[in-house]
């Protein structure tokens, strides 16, 4: 018996042409052992991890090389293959808010992929110790936000509903889809583990309508486990239905108040990949060593999903997928809507890297020309936060702080819907990012100038 | 390998201003051809002349303002203004009427406000009202449709062009022999004189709902409008509210007193009602931009059209209604902002 939850309401959103077909023709490819690993200490939100190895140390696959930082949310980092630590230095990596510099442990691998003994023998029974194990297991939100999972599982109020997010609305990304198709039983078991830690009475696995095979696999697994807490939801294929706030609205009809987090209201969202990682930690005692990465775009030889060791340089991942096609113009980490353009392919795959798009000219916007706003209002129609981007644009250009506050600049989730629908090709999202920074600087200035 | 690092979103835009403008022109094409079928090629000539006036004016003012001209002249917005203006002009007018009207529309209503996207009022309607008030004689020389059973004098192509550019007519005809009152005029004057609506409507210029010929142009304008809705170029809110605003009072008053008030069908298919609902009121620049705002804006225009047609001085009221409501848009938008997600 599988229970279903039906969609309630979603504001805005946009139907984007899907580009998932190329990367979903074959199964997830495994067995990539890179020659080098670049493991960032600051690849998750919150406090950086603290290195516990030194240059010249030999490390084994699964060995903790940096423990979770203290004084805030954090998670440990592990060696994803065996080898020798060659450097500990700052490098550009993909973190929670784009490419940023982070201290990194650089490991030269020996190709033997030699495993360390398991760090935990049995899965603990009480929630606090389970959270500690998850933190030590290096597990963070794998949907792209990389918030340390253990900290997200410690909610200030009792959890009403755990939402396991398999919506995956970004047009190019298919790593969650493929993982659900191939590892549905583990995902369902992991979802229930997370529900255990949260003591959540209800656990909804939400999947977008364009993934019938994933839905079928999850349904099958759910039937077998037959847990009364478990519900499934098929959500419409609309970008950004997979956003945390959007998914809460879609499944519960409730809105997360401005400036607050779903967890404060009893809703916790976890990505299906995270659920899988937690189940692996319980069953195989294996910390987070790899993640599924969608390698796609017309600029790569063989688009596919790859089980990628964390720390693999993008160049090696691309080479593993048939190398570049000659007309590649941009390398994007994440989706085409919210992803970050990489400066080069030496940047490593981090826990935040769900997708690498090697894009050609027809897949990205190259022409920077902007026509004037013609007030068509389509941006307001697609805005999931129900903002009026056309008015925000005027306020942002005028640096009008009161108007920016009234118009809800801080409620912009930077999904990019307004940008792609805009017939005038105005860089709305980027303007709003700049305006947010200006507002933050202004607030800071007010604070310092008011203090005696 | 090194790469450029622009910010998200990376996905290319789905549509562009020139595509939007091209769709509007495309949507008007069937109606223009139909117009040519019934009333000769006057509309097409007027469009060509208006386009020349609009592009010259736009280029000249952009040059004066020191602005780049290439993208602005190619965005198609001046052509849309010209096309809409040409639908409001009588088919046979002196050549300087469309030239002057579109130049005025672009210069005063558009560029003086700051160009594309900045104008408070719909340029085509400003151009039309400017012409109507300044040159009432030329602007009311409407001709009847070319239909077999209607016995009217029509000019051939050579005579038409000669008249447009030189003002000379063939020796045996004068302007009065060519022109006729429009169905809207006939109904307005007839009702004012106390004749019942059904009797007025039985005249030879009337068809199933509106005027013969005119109602077919209106049909094709509606189809063009549906195409715009289908392609997402316009949204349904303004047309639906507009037609509801026009038809609700028309239906009520017609049901109360069918002899002193024109039927809702007549209102819908006459004059510029169809063009206004699908192509003028929906002009994004001068219309309300919020959902609730658009419903209010459209409904108010529809009701104003009915009011002006029934009790006003001019036979039609689309242009005046649109311009009046254009002026109210900043206020409407301000008070109809949607509630932001997660805010009280």
Interface residues (C-beta under 8 A of the other chain):
Chain A: X11 X16 X99 X171 X245 X249 X255 X256 X257 X258 X259 X260 X315 X324 X328 X329 X330 X331 X332 X334 X336 X337 X338 X339 X340 X341 X342 X343 X344 X345 X357 X359 X362 X363 X364 X365 X369 X371 X372 X373 X374 X375 X376 X377 X378 X380 X381 X384 X385 X386 X387 X388 X390 X391 X407 X408 X411 X414 X416 X419 X420 X421 X422 X423 X424 X425 X427 X429 X430 X433
Chain B: X1 X2 X3 X4 X5 X6 X7 X8 X9 X10 X11 X12 X13 X14 X15 X16 X17 X19 X20 X71 X75 X77 X115 X116 X117 X118 X232 X235 X284 X285 X287 X289 X290 X291 X294 X333 X337 X338 X339 X340 X341 X342 X343
